Amino acid sequence: LAKTTQPISMDSYEGQEVNITCSHNNIATNDYITWYQQFPSQGPRFIIQGYKTKVTNEVASLFIPADRKSSTLSLPRVSLSDTAVYYCLVRGSGGYQKVTFGTGTKLQVIP
Amino acid sequence: DAGVTQSPTHLIKTRGQHVTLRCSPISGHKSVSWYQQVLGQGPQFIFQYYEKEERGRGNFPDRFSARQFPNYSSELNVNALLLGDSALYLCASSLRLADQETQYFGPGTRLLVL
């Protein structure tokens, strides 16, 4: 099982770009990398998913280097409402059954 | 389109009691999973159901059980409640069972066991 490691917390000022890096040294060939955002007392919200290189959607970008041993979630111009916990997941064969969310990264956006 | 819905939103029980939590997946989604999230930790996988059959079980005691109905909604049952069962219980649905399928989470049910 691919274990992920993320910083426990990060602070950023409003309007800045935030990059959260996740380490997954044991990622397997068929594993996907998925990021979720969670606000207090709410369910996690899907942000983005990727397998390699770069994926971009309307809210974030995901950068995955060639060796896939890490990934970086990039949030452009964060606002106060982006204050949340961000989880990096690696999952492959067995889907979410073998996923442990971990403790995530607590992002605090400062005015 | 409605997302994943869960009921009730909050629940208070006492030790030894039984609880039933309910989940309605996104329309068209056939897979439902349940997670337990204790304060300060990430969600932990409990069960996954697909087409009314259990397809996966996490490391939880037999006090936890679930089922999925023909309309793909699901119930999570917990018997003989313990104080440690106090948590946010999350339901997630996905279209299929495929490994790369994205799961979409509901708002959760906050259970407090006294």
gemmi code that builds the backbone of each chain (N, CA, C; Angstrom):
import gemmi

chains = {
    "A": [
        ("LEU", (0.852, -1.187, 0.000), (0.000, 0.000, 0.000), (0.889, 1.239, 0.000)),
        ("ALA", (0.541, 2.175, -0.864), (1.318, 3.398, -0.941), (0.919, 4.330, 0.182)),
        ("LYS", (1.887, 4.654, 1.046), (1.629, 5.558, 2.160), (1.955, 6.961, 1.701)),
        ("THR", (1.159, 7.914, 2.132), (1.407, 9.303, 1.746), (1.865, 10.106, 2.942)),
        ("THR", (2.698, 11.102, 2.668), (3.195, 12.007, 3.699), (2.960, 13.431, 3.240)),
        ("GLN", (2.299, 14.219, 4.081), (2.017, 15.615, 3.774), (2.430, 16.467, 4.968)),
        ("PRO", (2.680, 17.758, 4.731), (2.905, 18.646, 5.876), (1.634, 18.719, 6.710)),
        ("ILE", (1.812, 18.843, 8.006), (0.653, 18.864, 8.889), (-0.151, 20.144, 8.714)),
        ("SER", (0.569, 21.251, 8.515), (-0.126, 22.530, 8.374), (0.669, 23.489, 7.508)),
        ("MET", (-0.044, 24.469, 6.955), (0.558, 25.528, 6.142), (-0.242, 26.799, 6.347)),
        ("ASP", (0.454, 27.926, 6.299), (-0.205, 29.219, 6.338), (0.068, 29.954, 5.030)),
        ("SER", (-0.905, 30.727, 4.569), (-0.714, 31.515, 3.360), (-1.549, 32.772, 3.449)),
        ("TYR", (-1.070, 33.845, 2.820), (-1.845, 35.063, 2.755), (-2.834, 34.992, 1.606)),
        ("GLU", (-3.910, 35.695, 1.775), (-4.916, 35.770, 0.727), (-4.297, 36.264, -0.570)),
        ("GLY", (-4.728, 35.668, -1.678), (-4.242, 36.116, -2.979), (-2.991, 35.421, -3.463)),
        ("GLN", (-2.319, 34.689, -2.565), (-1.110, 33.988, -2.969), (-1.440, 32.630, -3.574)),
        ("GLU", (-0.475, 32.100, -4.305), (-0.575, 30.745, -4.801), (-0.039, 29.808, -3.723)),
        ("VAL", (-0.761, 28.728, -3.486), (-0.348, 27.765, -2.465), (-0.030, 26.427, -3.125)),
        ("ASN", (1.104, 25.870, -2.757), (1.498, 24.554, -3.253), (1.635, 23.592, -2.083)),
        ("ILE", (0.893, 22.513, -2.121), (0.962, 21.491, -1.072), (1.535, 20.232, -1.708)),
        ("THR", (2.641, 19.786, -1.165), (3.309, 18.619, -1.730), (3.019, 17.372, -0.912)),
        ("CYS", (2.835, 16.289, -1.599), (2.565, 14.992, -0.981), (3.613, 14.002, -1.462)),
        ("SER", (4.172, 13.267, -0.527), (5.177, 12.262, -0.874), (4.535, 10.882, -0.863)),
        ("HIS", (4.763, 10.124, -1.903), (4.236, 8.747, -1.979), (5.277, 7.880, -2.658)),
        ("ASN", (6.325, 7.557, -1.916), (7.480, 6.857, -2.473), (7.164, 5.466, -3.001)),
        ("ASN", (6.157, 4.816, -2.434), (5.862, 3.431, -2.821), (4.706, 3.322, -3.808)),
        ("ILE", (4.449, 4.378, -4.545), (3.325, 4.363, -5.475), (3.526, 3.264, -6.518)),
        ("ALA", (2.432, 2.554, -6.827), (2.493, 1.455, -7.787), (2.101, 1.938, -9.179)),
        ("THR", (2.413, 1.126, -10.151), (2.219, 1.508, -11.546), (0.785, 1.909, -11.860)),
        ("ASN", (-0.188, 1.227, -11.256), (-1.581, 1.503, -11.596), (-2.275, 2.399, -10.582)),
        ("ASP", (-1.500, 3.058, -9.725), (-2.088, 3.934, -8.700), (-2.419, 5.302, -9.264)),
        ("TYR", (-3.545, 5.853, -8.837), (-3.930, 7.218, -9.151), (-3.729, 8.097, -7.918)),
        ("ILE", (-3.522, 9.377, -8.142), (-3.337, 10.345, -7.058), (-4.557, 11.252, -7.040)),
        ("THR", (-5.193, 11.334, -5.880), (-6.424, 12.104, -5.736), (-6.301, 13.058, -4.560)),
        ("TRP", (-6.835, 14.245, -4.722), (-6.829, 15.246, -3.647), (-8.263, 15.617, -3.289)),
        ("TYR", (-8.492, 15.718, -1.973), (-9.777, 16.136, -1.448), (-9.576, 17.337, -0.533)),
        ("GLN", (-10.626, 18.149, -0.426), (-10.662, 19.291, 0.489), (-11.775, 19.018, 1.499)),
        ("GLN", (-11.517, 19.321, 2.755), (-12.551, 19.112, 3.766), (-12.633, 20.295, 4.712)),
        ("PHE", (-13.859, 20.815, 4.854), (-14.144, 21.844, 5.848), (-14.642, 21.160, 7.113)),
        ("PRO", (-14.534, 21.831, 8.256), (-14.974, 21.225, 9.515), (-16.415, 20.738, 9.460)),
        ("SER", (-16.622, 19.523, 9.936), (-17.944, 18.897, 10.036), (-18.647, 18.745, 8.687)),
        ("GLN", (-17.871, 18.686, 7.623), (-18.434, 18.412, 6.302), (-17.711, 17.231, 5.683)),
        ("GLY", (-18.308, 16.640, 4.668), (-17.643, 15.561, 3.960), (-16.551, 16.092, 3.044)),
        ("PRO", (-15.542, 15.278, 2.771), (-14.489, 15.697, 1.838), (-15.057, 16.004, 0.458)),
        ("ARG", (-14.463, 17.014, -0.173), (-14.909, 17.407, -1.513), (-13.793, 17.114, -2.497)),
        ("PHE", (-14.109, 16.395, -3.555), (-13.130, 16.050, -4.579), (-12.587, 17.322, -5.224)),
        ("ILE", (-11.243, 17.401, -5.321), (-10.635, 18.549, -5.985), (-10.100, 18.149, -7.354)),
        ("ILE", (-9.216, 17.158, -7.365), (-8.542, 16.838, -8.616), (-7.914, 15.454, -8.520)),
        ("GLN", (-7.729, 14.824, -9.652), (-7.118, 13.497, -9.704), (-6.203, 13.426, -10.914)),
        ("GLY", (-5.091, 12.696, -10.755), (-4.179, 12.560, -11.881), (-3.371, 11.287, -11.807)),
        ("TYR", (-2.735, 10.974, -12.927), (-1.872, 9.796, -12.992), (-0.423, 10.206, -13.263)),
        ("LYS", (-0.223, 11.147, -14.178), (1.130, 11.624, -14.450), (1.077, 13.021, -15.049)),
        ("THR", (2.200, 13.647, -15.127), (2.421, 15.006, -15.651), (1.553, 16.024, -14.939)),
        ("LYS", (0.714, 16.748, -15.690), (-0.032, 17.851, -15.098), (-1.506, 17.736, -15.446)),
        ("VAL", (-2.319, 17.995, -14.442), (-3.761, 18.030, -14.634), (-4.259, 19.363, -14.093)),
        ("THR", (-5.149, 19.990, -14.814), (-5.695, 21.272, -14.373), (-7.200, 21.266, -14.526)),
        ("ASN", (-7.880, 21.814, -13.523), (-9.313, 22.033, -13.656), (-9.622, 23.453, -13.191)),
        ("GLU", (-10.872, 23.742, -12.963), (-11.262, 25.120, -12.677), (-10.838, 25.596, -11.298)),
        ("VAL", (-10.437, 24.680, -10.421), (-10.087, 25.104, -9.067), (-8.628, 24.859, -8.698)),
        ("ALA", (-7.950, 23.948, -9.382), (-6.591, 23.603, -8.963), (-5.808, 22.966, -10.105)),
        ("SER", (-4.516, 22.833, -9.844), (-3.641, 22.084, -10.742), (-2.920, 21.025, -9.934)),
        ("LEU", (-2.613, 19.933, -10.597), (-1.897, 18.842, -9.952), (-0.663, 18.535, -10.798)),
        ("PHE", (0.500, 18.631, -10.151), (1.760, 18.376, -10.841), (2.335, 17.062, -10.342)),
        ("ILE", (2.657, 16.170, -11.264), (3.208, 14.868, -10.919), (4.483, 14.661, -11.724)),
        ("PRO", (5.638, 14.545, -11.039), (6.891, 14.355, -11.781), (6.946, 12.971, -12.405)),
        ("ALA", (7.935, 12.767, -13.243), (8.039, 11.535, -14.007), (8.129, 10.290, -13.121)),
        ("ASP", (8.813, 10.410, -11.983), (8.953, 9.225, -11.131), (7.708, 8.959, -10.284)),
        ("ARG", (6.787, 9.907, -10.261), (5.499, 9.793, -9.555), (5.643, 9.551, -8.059)),
        ("LYS", (6.786, 9.799, -7.490), (6.982, 9.576, -6.057), (6.488, 10.735, -5.215)),
        ("SER", (6.031, 11.779, -5.863), (5.441, 12.893, -5.138), (4.427, 13.564, -6.058)),
        ("SER", (3.635, 14.433, -5.483), (2.715, 15.231, -6.286), (2.502, 16.556, -5.569)),
        ("THR", (2.152, 17.581, -6.320), (1.944, 18.903, -5.741), (0.597, 19.448, -6.191)),
        ("LEU", (-0.209, 19.770, -5.201), (-1.482, 20.428, -5.458), (-1.239, 21.923, -5.449)),
        ("SER", (-1.652, 22.602, -6.496), (-1.457, 24.043, -6.582), (-2.810, 24.746, -6.593)),
        ("LEU", (-2.985, 25.652, -5.650), (-4.212, 26.442, -5.543), (-3.872, 27.879, -5.897)),
        ("PRO", (-4.396, 28.387, -6.991), (-4.044, 29.745, -7.409), (-4.819, 30.795, -6.611)),
        ("ARG", (-4.140, 31.823, -6.165), (-4.783, 32.970, -5.525), (-5.821, 32.538, -4.491)),
        ("VAL", (-5.343, 31.998, -3.378), (-6.259, 31.485, -2.366), (-7.023, 32.624, -1.696)),
        ("SER", (-8.215, 32.267, -1.218), (-9.031, 33.201, -0.452), (-9.283, 32.591, 0.914)),
        ("LEU", (-9.903, 33.380, 1.785), (-10.174, 32.898, 3.141), (-10.998, 31.607, 3.114)),
        ("SER", (-11.852, 31.474, 2.123), (-12.725, 30.302, 2.039), (-11.976, 29.020, 1.649)),
        ("ASP", (-10.709, 29.150, 1.322), (-9.893, 27.968, 1.027), (-9.276, 27.370, 2.277)),
        ("THR", (-9.497, 28.012, 3.423), (-9.019, 27.451, 4.687), (-9.728, 26.133, 4.941)),
        ("ALA", (-8.965, 25.057, 4.993), (-9.544, 23.710, 5.071), (-8.409, 22.704, 5.270)),
        ("VAL", (-8.790, 21.451, 5.399), (-7.810, 20.356, 5.412), (-7.789, 19.725, 4.028)),
        ("TYR", (-6.588, 19.497, 3.521), (-6.416, 18.923, 2.192), (-5.768, 17.554, 2.316)),
        ("TYR", (-6.414, 16.555, 1.718), (-5.938, 15.179, 1.793), (-5.408, 14.733, 0.432)),
        ("CYS", (-4.253, 14.105, 0.471), (-3.679, 13.460, -0.706), (-3.885, 11.954, -0.556)),
        ("LEU", (-4.430, 11.338, -1.586), (-4.667, 9.899, -1.553), (-4.000, 9.233, -2.737)),
        ("VAL", (-3.508, 8.038, -2.502), (-2.993, 7.217, -3.594), (-3.777, 5.918, -3.586)),
        ("ARG", (-4.378, 5.581, -4.691), (-5.184, 4.372, -4.728), (-5.060, 3.688, -6.072)),
        ("GLY", (-5.102, 2.397, -6.022), (-4.983, 1.642, -7.258), (-5.859, 0.425, -7.173)),
        ("SER", (-5.259, -0.727, -7.305), (-6.026, -1.955, -7.252), (-6.726, -2.069, -5.906)),
        ("GLY", (-8.018, -2.209, -5.932), (-8.800, -2.252, -4.703), (-9.498, -0.936, -4.423)),
        ("GLY", (-9.190, 0.071, -5.252), (-9.897, 1.333, -5.116), (-9.753, 1.962, -3.748)),
        ("TYR", (-10.847, 2.457, -3.221), (-10.818, 3.169, -1.946), (-10.721, 2.226, -0.764)),
        ("GLN", (-10.875, 0.937, -0.972), (-10.814, 0.006, 0.144), (-9.464, 0.044, 0.826)),
        ("LYS", (-8.438, 0.308, 0.042), (-7.095, 0.256, 0.613), (-6.545, 1.656, 0.842)),
        ("VAL", (-7.446, 2.609, 0.917), (-6.995, 3.986, 1.103), (-7.072, 4.376, 2.564)),
        ("THR", (-6.011, 4.941, 3.047), (-6.028, 5.576, 4.358), (-5.837, 7.065, 4.113)),
        ("PHE", (-6.783, 7.857, 4.559), (-6.732, 9.275, 4.275), (-5.574, 9.981, 4.971)),
        ("GLY", (-5.120, 9.483, 6.081), (-4.077, 10.195, 6.799), (-4.639, 11.414, 7.512)),
        ("THR", (-3.774, 12.262, 8.001), (-4.228, 13.420, 8.771), (-4.342, 14.673, 7.913)),
        ("GLY", (-3.863, 14.633, 6.664), (-4.030, 15.758, 5.769), (-3.179, 16.960, 6.112)),
        ("THR", (-3.325, 18.021, 5.330), (-2.630, 19.296, 5.548), (-3.651, 20.360, 5.877)),
        ("LYS", (-3.495, 20.964, 7.040), (-4.398, 22.033, 7.445), (-3.875, 23.342, 6.867)),
        ("LEU", (-4.593, 23.897, 5.891), (-4.220, 25.164, 5.277), (-4.985, 26.292, 5.949)),
        ("GLN", (-4.244, 27.267, 6.460), (-4.860, 28.442, 7.057), (-4.546, 29.638, 6.161)),
        ("VAL", (-5.578, 30.259, 5.611), (-5.389, 31.446, 4.778), (-5.598, 32.677, 5.646)),
        ("ILE", (-4.612, 33.554, 5.607), (-4.602, 34.737, 6.467), (-4.964, 35.970, 5.646)),
        ("PRO", (-5.819, 36.848, 6.197), (-6.202, 38.043, 5.442), (-5.017, 38.993, 5.244)),
    ],
    "B": [
        ("ASP", (-28.253, 18.843, -9.893), (-28.407, 17.463, -9.402), (-28.048, 17.404, -7.927)),
        ("ALA", (-28.812, 16.600, -7.173), (-28.538, 16.458, -5.756), (-27.293, 15.624, -5.584)),
        ("GLY", (-26.535, 15.983, -4.552), (-25.359, 15.208, -4.227), (-25.739, 14.052, -3.329)),
        ("VAL", (-24.759, 13.503, -2.662), (-25.002, 12.436, -1.695), (-25.697, 13.032, -0.484)),
        ("THR", (-26.776, 12.407, -0.060), (-27.483, 12.898, 1.119), (-27.425, 11.862, 2.226)),
        ("GLN", (-27.364, 12.367, 3.455), (-27.287, 11.486, 4.616), (-28.271, 11.963, 5.680)),
        ("SER", (-28.789, 10.992, 6.425), (-29.684, 11.347, 7.529), (-29.477, 10.379, 8.683)),
        ("PRO", (-29.656, 10.860, 9.913), (-29.856, 12.271, 10.266), (-28.544, 13.045, 10.190)),
        ("THR", (-28.603, 14.333, 10.420), (-27.371, 15.133, 10.398), (-26.622, 14.990, 11.711)),
        ("HIS", (-27.381, 14.906, 12.798), (-26.790, 14.740, 14.119), (-27.582, 13.710, 14.903)),
        ("LEU", (-26.901, 13.046, 15.818), (-27.547, 11.991, 16.590), (-26.830, 11.852, 17.923)),
        ("ILE", (-27.605, 11.739, 19.003), (-27.018, 11.475, 20.313), (-27.579, 10.161, 20.833)),
        ("LYS", (-26.694, 9.269, 21.213), (-27.095, 7.962, 21.739), (-26.334, 7.703, 23.035)),
        ("THR", (-26.782, 6.701, 23.777), (-26.047, 6.283, 24.969), (-25.387, 4.934, 24.726)),
        ("ARG", (-24.396, 4.655, 25.525), (-23.661, 3.402, 25.392), (-24.599, 2.206, 25.405)),
        ("GLY", (-24.337, 1.246, 24.551), (-25.124, 0.039, 24.479), (-26.281, 0.091, 23.506)),
        ("GLN", (-26.642, 1.309, 23.097), (-27.744, 1.432, 22.160), (-27.311, 1.052, 20.744)),
        ("HIS", (-28.312, 1.049, 19.874), (-28.080, 0.724, 18.463), (-28.406, 1.963, 17.630)),
        ("VAL", (-27.722, 2.123, 16.499), (-27.991, 3.269, 15.649), (-28.032, 2.837, 14.181)),
        ("THR", (-28.889, 3.506, 13.413), (-28.973, 3.277, 11.965), (-28.787, 4.604, 11.253)),
        ("LEU", (-27.823, 4.644, 10.370), (-27.544, 5.836, 9.576), (-27.903, 5.541, 8.129)),
        ("ARG", (-28.414, 6.565, 7.442), (-28.900, 6.343, 6.086), (-28.185, 7.221, 5.063)),
        ("CYS", (-28.110, 6.705, 3.859), (-27.384, 7.388, 2.795), (-28.089, 7.178, 1.460)),
        ("SER", (-28.232, 8.273, 0.718), (-28.746, 8.182, -0.653), (-27.651, 8.655, -1.593)),
        ("PRO", (-27.234, 7.812, -2.518), (-26.134, 8.191, -3.408), (-26.604, 9.168, -4.479)),
        ("ILE", (-25.651, 9.709, -5.177), (-25.946, 10.543, -6.346), (-26.719, 9.684, -7.353)),
        ("SER", (-27.703, 10.292, -7.998), (-28.517, 9.558, -8.952), (-27.648, 8.892, -10.016)),
        ("GLY", (-27.868, 7.590, -10.196), (-27.085, 6.848, -11.179), (-25.867, 6.148, -10.616)),
        ("HIS", (-25.459, 6.532, -9.413), (-24.315, 5.878, -8.783), (-24.746, 4.570, -8.153)),
        ("LYS", (-23.946, 3.529, -8.378), (-24.318, 2.213, -7.885), (-23.438, 1.725, -6.737)),
        ("SER", (-22.381, 2.449, -6.449), (-21.483, 2.040, -5.373), (-21.578, 3.025, -4.221)),
        ("VAL", (-21.680, 2.485, -3.013), (-21.738, 3.295, -1.810), (-20.693, 2.791, -0.826)),
        ("SER", (-19.981, 3.725, -0.223), (-18.998, 3.362, 0.797), (-19.280, 4.147, 2.061)),
        ("TRP", (-18.892, 3.580, 3.169), (-19.038, 4.230, 4.469), (-17.670, 4.431, 5.104)),
        ("TYR", (-17.517, 5.584, 5.771), (-16.278, 5.923, 6.453), (-16.609, 6.459, 7.842)),
        ("GLN", (-15.673, 6.250, 8.752), (-15.747, 6.857, 10.071), (-14.624, 7.866, 10.202)),
        ("GLN", (-14.966, 9.061, 10.659), (-13.932, 10.072, 10.862), (-13.977, 10.577, 12.295)),
        ("VAL", (-12.985, 10.210, 13.043), (-12.834, 10.676, 14.412), (-12.188, 12.056, 14.368)),
        ("LEU", (-12.547, 12.895, 15.312), (-12.057, 14.268, 15.347), (-10.535, 14.330, 15.243)),
        ("GLY", (-10.060, 15.107, 14.288), (-8.622, 15.306, 14.133), (-7.932, 14.297, 13.244)),
        ("GLN", (-8.682, 13.339, 12.736), (-8.094, 12.309, 11.878), (-8.793, 12.284, 10.521)),
        ("GLY", (-8.175, 11.601, 9.573), (-8.792, 11.428, 8.274), (-9.832, 10.326, 8.316)),
        ("PRO", (-10.700, 10.275, 7.308), (-11.716, 9.220, 7.257), (-11.095, 7.833, 7.161)),
        ("GLN", (-11.716, 6.885, 7.859), (-11.284, 5.495, 7.822), (-12.375, 4.652, 7.173)),
        ("PHE", (-11.983, 3.821, 6.228), (-12.913, 3.015, 5.452), (-13.582, 1.949, 6.315)),
        ("ILE", (-14.929, 1.844, 6.181), (-15.677, 0.816, 6.915), (-16.188, -0.257, 5.968)),
        ("PHE", (-16.991, 0.158, 4.975), (-17.604, -0.781, 4.032), (-17.694, -0.155, 2.645)),
        ("GLN", (-17.741, -1.035, 1.642), (-18.123, -0.627, 0.305), (-19.145, -1.612, -0.235)),
        ("TYR", (-20.208, -1.092, -0.826), (-21.244, -1.904, -1.441), (-21.395, -1.519, -2.901)),
        ("TYR", (-21.651, -2.524, -3.699), (-21.892, -2.306, -5.119), (-22.943, -3.284, -5.564)),
        ("GLU", (-23.968, -2.789, -6.212), (-25.064, -3.649, -6.670), (-25.572, -4.551, -5.543)),
        ("LYS", (-25.745, -3.945, -4.386), (-26.336, -4.576, -3.201), (-25.450, -5.642, -2.550)),
        ("GLU", (-24.251, -5.777, -3.024), (-23.341, -6.754, -2.419), (-22.165, -6.061, -1.746)),
        ("GLU", (-21.738, -6.605, -0.617), (-20.565, -6.069, 0.057), (-19.333, -6.410, -0.768)),
        ("ARG", (-18.559, -5.376, -1.073), (-17.370, -5.571, -1.895), (-16.087, -5.273, -1.126)),
        ("GLY", (-16.235, -4.765, 0.065), (-15.048, -4.469, 0.849), (-15.422, -4.133, 2.272)),
        ("ARG", (-14.544, -4.496, 3.173), (-14.768, -4.241, 4.594), (-13.454, -3.796, 5.210)),
        ("GLY", (-13.530, -2.746, 5.982), (-12.349, -2.256, 6.677), (-12.170, -2.963, 8.009)),
        ("ASN", (-11.230, -2.468, 8.790), (-10.891, -3.106, 10.053), (-11.790, -2.595, 11.181)),
        ("PHE", (-13.055, -2.977, 11.130), (-14.023, -2.585, 12.141), (-14.685, -3.840, 12.711)),
        ("PRO", (-15.110, -3.785, 13.981), (-15.712, -4.965, 14.615), (-17.057, -5.317, 13.993)),
        ("ASP", (-17.523, -6.527, 14.340), (-18.782, -7.031, 13.783), (-19.999, -6.238, 14.254)),
        ("ARG", (-19.796, -5.352, 15.219), (-20.906, -4.488, 15.643), (-21.356, -3.566, 14.503)),
        ("PHE", (-20.470, -3.383, 13.561), (-20.768, -2.540, 12.405), (-21.281, -3.427, 11.273)),
        ("SER", (-22.403, -3.045, 10.703), (-22.935, -3.766, 9.553), (-23.602, -2.770, 8.616)),
        ("ALA", (-23.815, -3.193, 7.404), (-24.439, -2.297, 6.430), (-25.195, -3.117, 5.400)),
        ("ARG", (-25.990, -2.415, 4.635), (-26.649, -3.055, 3.518), (-26.980, -1.999, 2.467)),
        ("GLN", (-27.198, -2.471, 1.251), (-27.566, -1.577, 0.160), (-28.871, -2.077, -0.430)),
        ("PHE", (-29.741, -1.159, -0.728), (-31.073, -1.490, -1.211), (-31.138, -1.457, -2.740)),
        ("PRO", (-32.245, -1.996, -3.307), (-32.363, -2.015, -4.775), (-32.245, -0.637, -5.415)),
        ("ASN", (-32.610, 0.423, -4.683), (-32.485, 1.775, -5.254), (-31.097, 2.361, -5.007)),
        ("TYR", (-30.184, 1.540, -4.508), (-28.774, 1.866, -4.249), (-28.547, 2.702, -2.999)),
        ("SER", (-29.606, 3.070, -2.288), (-29.401, 3.719, -1.010), (-28.821, 2.695, -0.038)),
        ("SER", (-28.344, 3.189, 1.093), (-27.641, 2.287, 2.003), (-27.900, 2.662, 3.448)),
        ("GLU", (-27.759, 1.703, 4.302), (-27.839, 1.910, 5.747), (-26.584, 1.369, 6.403)),
        ("LEU", (-26.120, 2.103, 7.420), (-25.036, 1.626, 8.267), (-25.620, 1.416, 9.651)),
        ("ASN", (-25.441, 0.235, 10.193), (-25.926, -0.090, 11.520), (-24.753, -0.320, 12.465)),
        ("VAL", (-24.883, 0.226, 13.664), (-23.869, -0.003, 14.684), (-24.584, -0.458, 15.946)),
        ("ASN", (-24.232, -1.641, 16.423), (-24.835, -2.190, 17.643), (-23.935, -1.956, 18.851)),
        ("ALA", (-24.548, -2.050, 20.022), (-23.807, -1.977, 21.281), (-22.809, -0.820, 21.273)),
        ("LEU", (-23.334, 0.371, 21.089), (-22.489, 1.553, 20.927), (-21.522, 1.744, 22.092)),
        ("LEU", (-20.316, 2.154, 21.722), (-19.277, 2.489, 22.688), (-18.977, 3.977, 22.589)),
        ("LEU", (-18.378, 4.522, 23.628), (-18.019, 5.933, 23.605), (-17.122, 6.253, 22.410)),
        ("GLY", (-16.270, 5.306, 22.072), (-15.320, 5.492, 20.972), (-15.955, 5.487, 19.602)),
        ("ASP", (-17.253, 5.195, 19.541), (-17.936, 5.235, 18.243), (-18.370, 6.646, 17.886)),
        ("SER", (-18.185, 7.574, 18.804), (-18.502, 8.971, 18.529), (-17.607, 9.477, 17.403)),
        ("ALA", (-18.234, 9.928, 16.335), (-17.470, 10.320, 15.149), (-18.412, 10.915, 14.119)),
        ("LEU", (-17.812, 11.401, 13.036), (-18.568, 11.810, 11.851), (-18.600, 10.604, 10.913)),
        ("TYR", (-19.780, 10.155, 10.559), (-19.901, 9.009, 9.656), (-20.241, 9.520, 8.266)),
        ("LEU", (-19.375, 9.182, 7.345), (-19.473, 9.693, 5.989), (-19.884, 8.594, 5.027)),
        ("CYS", (-20.717, 8.975, 4.099), (-21.112, 8.089, 3.013), (-20.567, 8.683, 1.725)),
        ("ALA", (-20.085, 7.834, 0.855), (-19.572, 8.296, -0.433), (-20.125, 7.410, -1.530)),
        ("SER", (-20.417, 7.999, -2.674), (-20.911, 7.191, -3.788), (-20.035, 7.379, -5.006)),
        ("SER", (-20.039, 6.368, -5.844), (-19.341, 6.446, -7.124), (-20.173, 5.703, -8.154)),
        ("LEU", (-19.893, 6.047, -9.399), (-20.695, 5.490, -10.488), (-20.527, 3.977, -10.586)),
        ("ARG", (-19.280, 3.569, -10.523), (-18.969, 2.147, -10.676), (-17.977, 1.730, -9.616)),
        ("LEU", (-17.475, 0.535, -9.733), (-16.544, -0.019, -8.761), (-15.099, 0.098, -9.246)),
        ("ALA", (-14.911, 0.651, -10.410), (-13.574, 0.706, -10.998), (-12.594, 1.423, -10.083)),
        ("ASP", (-11.346, 0.984, -10.113), (-10.319, 1.506, -9.217), (-10.164, 3.015, -9.316)),
        ("GLN", (-10.222, 3.564, -10.518), (-9.953, 4.985, -10.670), (-11.205, 5.833, -10.516)),
        ("GLU", (-12.304, 5.180, -10.174), (-13.554, 5.906, -10.037), (-13.494, 6.881, -8.877)),
        ("THR", (-13.945, 8.109, -9.082), (-13.936, 9.120, -8.029), (-15.122, 8.926, -7.108)),
        ("GLN", (-14.874, 9.030, -5.815), (-15.940, 8.969, -4.834), (-16.358, 10.372, -4.433)),
        ("TYR", (-17.663, 10.567, -4.288), (-18.220, 11.845, -3.866), (-18.880, 11.646, -2.509)),
        ("PHE", (-18.493, 12.508, -1.582), (-18.916, 12.332, -0.199), (-20.155, 13.145, 0.133)),
        ("GLY", (-20.932, 12.610, 1.068), (-22.048, 13.338, 1.634), (-21.582, 14.217, 2.784)),
        ("PRO", (-22.515, 14.948, 3.407), (-22.161, 15.867, 4.488), (-21.853, 15.161, 5.798)),
        ("GLY", (-22.256, 13.901, 5.915), (-21.957, 13.143, 7.116), (-23.064, 13.195, 8.163)),
        ("THR", (-22.991, 12.235, 9.066), (-23.853, 12.211, 10.252), (-22.948, 12.269, 11.468)),
        ("ARG", (-23.165, 13.264, 12.303), (-22.358, 13.406, 13.516), (-23.013, 12.599, 14.624)),
        ("LEU", (-22.328, 11.566, 15.086), (-22.846, 10.697, 16.146), (-22.091, 10.966, 17.433)),
        ("LEU", (-22.835, 11.203, 18.485), (-22.246, 11.391, 19.812), (-22.788, 10.302, 20.720)),
        ("VAL", (-21.904, 9.539, 21.307), (-22.293, 8.467, 22.220), (-21.927, 8.890, 23.642)),
        ("LEU", (-22.937, 8.936, 24.512), (-22.712, 9.375, 25.904), (-22.706, 8.194, 26.874)),
    ],
}
model = gemmi.Model(1)
for chain_id, residues in chains.items():
    chain = gemmi.Chain(chain_id)
    for i, (resn, *xyz) in enumerate(residues, 1):
        res = gemmi.Residue()
        res.name, res.seqid = resn, gemmi.SeqId(i, " ")
        for name, pos in zip(("N", "CA", "C"), xyz):
            atom = gemmi.Atom()
            atom.name, atom.element = name, gemmi.Element(name[0])
            atom.pos, atom.b_iso = gemmi.Position(*pos), 0.0
            res.add_atom(atom)
        chain.add_residue(res)
    model.add_chain(chain)
structure = gemmi.Structure()
structure.add_model(model)
structure.setup_entities()
